[in-house]
Amino acid sequence: MTLALRAKDKLGFVNRSVQIPPVGSTGFEKWMRVDSMMIQSPFLFLFTNYCHSSTSTLEDALFLTNNFKSASFTHLDDAIASFNHVIHKHPLPSRAQFSRFLSALVKMKQYHTVFSMSKTIELLGISHDVYSLSILINCFCHLHLVDFGFSVFGKMLKFGLEPTTVTFNTLINGLCMEDKIDKAVEFFDDMVARGYQPDVYTYNTIINGICKFGKINVAIGLLKGMADRGCEPDVVTYGAIIDALCKDELVGEALELVSQMRNKGISPDVITYTGLIHGVCKLGQKNQALALMNEMVEQNISPDVYTFNVLIDALCKDGMVSEAQNTFNIMIQRGVEPNVVTYTSLIDGLCISDQFKEALALLKEMVGRNISPNVFTFNTLIDTLCKKGLVSNAENIIKIMIQRGVEPNVVTYSSLMDGYCLCNQIDKARKVFDLMVTNEIANIFSYTILINGYCKCKMIDDAKELFDEMSHKGLVPNVVTYSTLIEGMFQAGRPQTAQELFKNMCFHGQQPNIVTFSIMINGLCRQGNLDEALTLLKEMEKSQLKPDLVTYCILINGMCKAGKINDAKELFSSLFENGLQPNVHIYSAIMKGLCRQGLMDEAYKVFKDMEKVGCLPNNCCYNIIIQGFLKHEDLPKASELINEMVDKGFSADDATTELVVHLSRNNDLILSKLRNRSEASKAVQ
């Protein structure tokens, strides 16, 4: 190492003086002309100077020679010292020895040094061969300069050198690294057309690239064609396709491939199992995921951190936090070190379960393990705290985040701004937004959050002004932005502006979604424009958007309020005909409408039919039907239902209690029972 440090002073130019000219410049083109001997090499000049002034001992010289031959160095300085020594030896090392030396530098990712040394070797009169040029191609590919790799490939052909399968593999890999999959497939076909035999590495590279682009059928076609070309797939080949199938939730097809693997005597590895576990987790089959985990352990295949992370994340997202924590403990027991992804998933799960103290404790634990929380970890905590209205806690987390050198991003600020809006601290939300604008990170979501905040605070003019500002800044409002402002306009009593916004939205190519239509239909129903609401329902159906139960509930409620009970009944009946099961809100709406029209027999039938179809009446349903009977002075029926309601643990609302007070003065027992139940409910709350 002392020798290397001594050489460093002489050879410090490697990463400073010797620089490849900028790609695309005239200098780079000249540098690329490897057949031109007019180029002067700074390496050669400085290496010569070093040689003349060197006072290396014989022992040093022997060390440097052996170091070069074995290519076993781990530091760039040692490599440079060895290279400098051997280029002044007579005879010079062979091209094969130089290629082995440069290959070691490639493994160290010293691509630019390889380029410079390669030029020096050439200037020493040692011609390129297919292996040395393949090394240069590999360097260009790793630097995401595959087009320059093809320039070297062209030079190889020009020199009459025969490319090897490795050369083709390197270029195919380079194309895949740059997501030029179509060109990779084309070059693969060209390789076969030239008479070259693709090996398993060629297939694995091209299949992996194709799978990443979702062309699974093409990948399966290549897999089937491998045997015809005398090349047997390995676990990597199958693993790439299995992983892609699982990501597309085609787990059945993936399991079929696993069976094919086993029939060929190829055992699944940890990557195969991890892909399968990910696939079944996406389908919500957690028990199957755990079974696969047990199976791989029985096969003596140890789950790695990625396997555990997939399972822990899936369990957390499904609210199965205790199971996720158990899996985490097993992970530790098996000696698998958790990483930032593991902790972030667990923190997210705890936040979803409202276990904030435990989430913060986990944050401290990961720091204690020297695992640095990243921006996603912090954002998970901040977003959850803000949504729960605990904005001051979120502010403290942001302070810790900054202290640890993690830069808050647009998601961090947007979450904080949303938290302020939820707490009606609109001025603070505006300050955060202005800071985002100043830092040029405000995006469409940031604008939408503040517009929503203004609408909720009934500052509709500020919301509209912000909406208009978006267009001036080149931001295109999306469907959420439009829907938010449309709802705000209806709530502010500006239905005409809301309708204009809806038309404007459609005109500018933003397709309304089911939420937008529901907002519009609700707004029109509240304004008494039932015909327009029904027209929108038809437009919705034409756009191939199926109205959901929320939409139908809005319409039934609107029809009932407008006194169009027959239309409401017809729409209610059509739900069953269309295979939809009304929910408790729709039942409440139709019962209320029937009660209002004095159709108590029908209302009571609807009430009783609920239980028959598995939709149990809630507190609201009981109060609606009881109030209906009380208003129509059917005290026996009302009394019967009150007893039933109380026995089921529900309580009367203020309107029901008031009606009972007025209409059942002679029945203190009912009133007493209602009051006792009401007081018990308040005590629980």
Beta strands, then each sheet from edge to edge (+ up, - down):
end
